[in-house]
Amino acid sequence: MLELAVKTLIAYLLGSLMGALILGTFRGVDIRTQGSGNAGGTNALRTQGKAFALGVVVIDIAKGWFSAAVLPGLALPLVATDAALGRDWLAVACAIAATAGHVWPVWYEFRGGKGAATVIGVILGTAPTLLPALLGVWLVVVMLTGFVGLGTMLGVGALPLAVLWQRPADTAMLTFAVLIASFVVYTHRSNIQRMLAGNENRARKLWLVGRLRARTE
């Protein structure tokens, strides 16, 4: 139990290292006061530009990958390896903890992002073969609707189906997929409200249907 507690705590603290807020410190901006108020890649792109947003996404993906792929197998001083603890379940716990840290970062008054880039990182660290399903659904939805948040929710929502197709006997990964899909829908509840109200921003450059409609009008 000690290994589980220590490593999930470390994963949470790593997840709390927000790319947007770290880079924002050097630029003298807090993107939580701009745009949608979200400390994630999409708001970073809209308010600070491509280079800043790329740095944000790289940091947020990297911390998720490290938490899920490296940390579970890392030998820590004074913390013995728990032979009764499955490495797959430990990886799932660390992945969820890192994502929670991104959403509620202890270093930044528990006001973080929505977890999308960190989710990509933890999937890269645990089951990278699931990533094409997530990204494929995301791209199709954004091209059809222009809504990045909707694409993110449906993309992550496709993970349980991808697990059942690719790894039907992997209970740990299926549990992770269901939990992370539910979590991402929860963190995007404001997007759902804006879509229902008709004032959600669209990604115009990726919204293929919108561009085709504009050409025919």
C-alpha positions in Angstrom: 0.0 0.0 0.0 2.9 2.4 0.7 4.1 2.1 -2.9 0.6 2.8 -4.2 0.2 5.8 -2.0 3.6 7.4 -2.7 3.5 6.9 -6.4 -0.1 8.1 -6.9 0.8 11.2 -4.8 3.9 11.8 -7.0 1.8 11.4 -10.1 -0.7 13.9 -8.8 2.0 16.4 -8.0 3.5 15.9 -11.5 0.1 16.4 -13.0 -0.2 19.7 -11.1 2.7 21.1 -13.1 0.6 23.0 -15.6 2.3 23.7 -19.0 0.1 26.8 -19.6 0.9 28.3 -16.2 4.6 27.5 -16.2 5.1 29.1 -19.7 2.8 31.9 -18.7 5.1 32.8 -15.8 7.9 33.5 -18.3 5.5 35.6 -20.5 3.8 37.3 -17.6 0.3 36.1 -18.4 -2.2 33.8 -16.7 -4.4 32.4 -19.4 -7.0 31.5 -16.8 -7.9 35.3 -16.9 -8.2 35.2 -20.7 -10.5 33.5 -23.3 -12.4 30.6 -21.9 -10.4 30.8 -18.6 -9.1 27.2 -19.2 -5.5 26.5 -18.6 -5.1 24.1 -21.5 -3.9 23.9 -25.0 -7.0 25.1 -26.8 -7.3 28.3 -24.8 -3.5 28.8 -25.0 -3.7 28.6 -28.8 -6.6 31.1 -29.0 -5.0 33.6 -26.6 -1.2 33.2 -27.0 -0.6 31.7 -30.4 0.8 28.5 -31.9 4.3 28.4 -30.3 3.0 28.9 -26.8 0.2 26.3 -27.3 2.7 23.8 -28.6 4.9 24.2 -25.5 1.8 23.7 -23.3 0.7 20.6 -25.1 4.2 19.0 -25.0 4.6 19.6 -21.2 1.1 18.3 -20.5 1.5 15.2 -22.6 5.0 14.5 -21.2 3.9 14.6 -17.6 1.1 12.2 -18.3 3.4 9.8 -20.2 6.0 9.9 -17.4 3.4 9.3 -14.7 1.9 6.3 -16.4 4.9 4.7 -18.2 7.9 5.4 -16.0 6.8 6.2 -12.5 5.0 2.8 -11.8 8.2 0.9 -12.4 10.6 3.4 -10.8 12.6 2.3 -7.8 12.1 4.9 -5.0 14.3 5.2 -1.9 12.7 3.8 1.3 9.7 2.6 -0.7 9.7 -1.2 -1.3 8.1 -2.7 -4.4 4.7 -4.2 -3.4 4.6 -7.7 -4.9 0.9 -7.9 -4.3 0.2 -4.8 -6.4 -0.3 -5.4 -10.1 1.8 -3.1 -12.2 -1.2 -2.5 -14.6 -3.4 -1.3 -11.7 -0.6 0.9 -10.4 -0.2 2.4 -13.8 -3.9 3.1 -13.9 -3.8 4.7 -10.5 -0.9 6.9 -11.5 -2.6 7.9 -14.8 -5.8 8.9 -13.1 -3.8 10.8 -10.4 -1.8 12.8 -13.0 -5.0 13.7 -14.8 -6.7 14.8 -11.6 -3.6 16.9 -10.8 -3.9 18.7 -14.1 -7.5 19.5 -13.4 -7.0 20.4 -9.8 -3.3 21.5 -9.5 -2.2 22.0 -5.9 0.5 24.4 -7.1 -2.1 26.7 -8.7 -5.0 27.1 -6.3 -6.6 23.9 -7.7 -7.6 25.8 -10.9 -6.3 23.9 -13.9 -7.3 22.6 -17.3 -9.6 20.0 -18.6 -7.1 17.1 -18.9 -7.2 16.4 -22.6 -3.5 16.6 -23.3 -2.6 14.8 -20.1 -5.0 12.0 -21.1 -3.2 11.6 -24.4 0.1 11.3 -22.4 -1.2 8.7 -20.0 -2.6 6.7 -22.9 0.8 6.9 -24.6 2.3 5.5 -21.4 -0.2 2.7 -20.8 -1.7 1.6 -24.1 -0.5 3.6 -27.2 -2.5 1.4 -29.6 -5.7 3.0 -28.3 -4.6 6.5 -29.3 -5.6 6.2 -33.0 -9.2 5.5 -32.0 -9.2 8.6 -29.7 -7.6 10.9 -32.3 -9.6 9.5 -35.2 -13.0 10.1 -33.5 -11.8 13.6 -32.3 -10.8 14.6 -35.8 -14.0 13.4 -37.5 -16.2 15.1 -34.9 -14.3 18.4 -35.1 -14.4 18.4 -38.9 -18.2 17.8 -38.8 -19.1 20.1 -36.0 -16.2 22.5 -35.3 -16.5 21.8 -31.6 -13.1 20.8 -30.0 -14.7 20.0 -26.7 -17.3 17.7 -28.2 -14.5 16.0 -30.2 -12.5 15.5 -27.0 -15.5 14.0 -25.1 -16.4 11.6 -27.9 -12.8 10.7 -28.6 -12.1 9.8 -25.0 -15.6 8.2 -24.9 -14.5 5.8 -27.7 -11.7 4.4 -25.5 -13.8 1.8 -23.7 -15.0 0.4 -27.0 -11.4 0.4 -28.3 -10.3 -1.5 -25.2 -13.0 -4.1 -25.6 -12.0 -4.6 -29.2 -8.2 -4.7 -28.7 -7.8 -6.0 -25.2 -11.1 -7.6 -24.0 -9.4 -9.4 -21.1 -7.6 -6.3 -19.7 -9.8 -5.4 -16.8 -7.4 -2.7 -15.5 -7.4 -0.8 -18.8 -11.1 -1.1 -19.3 -11.6 0.3 -15.8 -9.3 3.2 -16.7 -11.0 3.9 -20.0 -14.5 4.1 -18.4 -13.2 6.3 -15.5 -11.2 8.6 -17.7 -14.1 9.0 -20.2 -16.5 9.9 -17.4 -13.9 12.3 -15.9 -13.4 14.1 -19.2 -17.1 14.6 -19.8 -17.3 16.0 -16.3 -14.5 18.5 -16.9 -16.1 19.6 -20.2 -19.5 20.3 -18.6 -19.2 24.0 -19.3 -18.6 23.2 -23.0 -21.9 21.2 -22.9 -23.7 24.1 -21.4 -22.3 26.5 -24.1 -23.2 24.1 -26.9 -26.8 23.8 -25.6 -26.9 27.6 -25.3 -25.6 28.0 -28.9 -22.5 30.1 -27.9 -19.7 27.6 -28.0 -16.7 28.6 -30.1 -15.9 26.6 -33.2 -12.4 25.7 -34.5 -13.0 27.3 -37.9 -9.8 26.0 -39.6 -10.7 22.4 -38.7 -14.5 22.7 -39.3 -14.6 21.2 -42.8 -18.4 21.2 -43.0 -18.6 24.9 -42.1 -16.1 25.8 -44.8 -17.9 23.8 -47.4 -21.2 25.4 -46.4 -19.7 28.9 -46.7 -18.5 28.2 -50.2 -21.9 27.0 -51.4 -23.8 30.0 -49.9 
